[in-house]
Amino acid sequence: MIVRKPIKTVLAAFVAAGLCLPSVTLAMDDENVPSSATCEEILKSPDQSEIPRAEPVAIPGEYRDIASSTISTMKINMLSGGVTCFDVRDWSVVEQFWISGDGRFFGFHTFGLEADGHYVIDRIAPDIILETGLRPVFSDDATMFAAAQRTGAGWGNLEGLGVWRVGPDGTESVYKFNNGLLDGLDWRVDSWIGNDEVRLSTVHEFALGEDGDSFEEILAQSKRYDYRLIERGADWELEDIDEP
């Protein structure tokens, strides 16, 4: 299956390029939920024959002033007043919604056929949709965030380590590492130290567990090995803290 990328809308770019696209403005219904009509127009009559859901994505009540969904698209309200459309046709499940404390970042997790991942929308800029694998962890001052993901099948949307810097006008990727996590499973970001060091951990050997233990229970009993991802000059370096 080909995984479709998110559909991004940039109002200023549409105007500058003089494209004949429908106007993308925020339309609110009686329940203060954004209308998805313009997203459907942007998708240009999407094929719905293979969508693995019979219903739109279920948006929890606390996020319905930010996002709405039809069976094929999710529309996210930007802080500027525009919208970003996200193509949900390939995803059987969209869940784990969250919003940052300042309302700028909106995220959710997706599961589909041979693919899953986490997406983060920077609501400052309509064209920024980030693939972070799992929900990222922010530094204390919220100017940086990092994520780590490795799936057994290799079908996640990060499959490595990533670091992003938050700026006044958008978010930029400052580090991506996708070729060195083969020796660990259940990689996770544990904490930040300042803005230039990320503490991570992973599992190398599994505990034996007991009969009937779930995979999550066995993971919880397994020893975790600690790493740090540290910025040195223009580069970031991944270092062992505990030798496996």
Secondary structure as GFF3:
##gff-version 3
##sequence-region A 1 244
A	DSSP	alpha_helix	11	17	.	.	.	ID=ss1
A	DSSP	alpha_helix	37	43	.	.	.	ID=ss2
A	DSSP	three_ten_helix	61	63	.	.	.	ID=ss3
A	DSSP	beta_strand	67	69	.	.	.	ID=ss4
A	DSSP	beta_strand	73	77	.	.	.	ID=ss5
A	DSSP	beta_strand	83	87	.	.	.	ID=ss6
A	DSSP	beta_strand	91	99	.	.	.	ID=ss7
A	DSSP	beta_strand	105	112	.	.	.	ID=ss8
A	DSSP	beta_strand	115	122	.	.	.	ID=ss9
A	DSSP	beta_strand	129	131	.	.	.	ID=ss10
A	DSSP	beta_strand	137	138	.	.	.	ID=ss11
A	DSSP	beta_strand	144	149	.	.	.	ID=ss12
A	DSSP	beta_strand	160	166	.	.	.	ID=ss13
A	DSSP	beta_strand	171	177	.	.	.	ID=ss14
A	DSSP	beta_strand	185	193	.	.	.	ID=ss15
A	DSSP	beta_strand	197	203	.	.	.	ID=ss16
A	DSSP	alpha_helix	215	221	.	.	.	ID=ss17
A	DSSP	beta_strand	224	232	.	.	.	ID=ss18
A	DSSP	beta_strand	235	240	.	.	.	ID=ss19
###
